[in-house]
């Protein structure tokens, strides 16, 4: 695992996605099987909305 500066993450959509995937994987590790499906749907929905908002903000 390498250390990445927060400014590098802000500048890179790929790094943003990678860090979100890492966070999702870490959170999935602590959930029960019953919680996983709901978590995946909710996490993906929220992250999608955040990325959409970030992309719109960057365009303006």
Secondary structure as UniProt FT lines:
FT   HELIX           6..11
FT   HELIX           13..28
FT   TURN            29..30
FT   HELIX           33..59
//
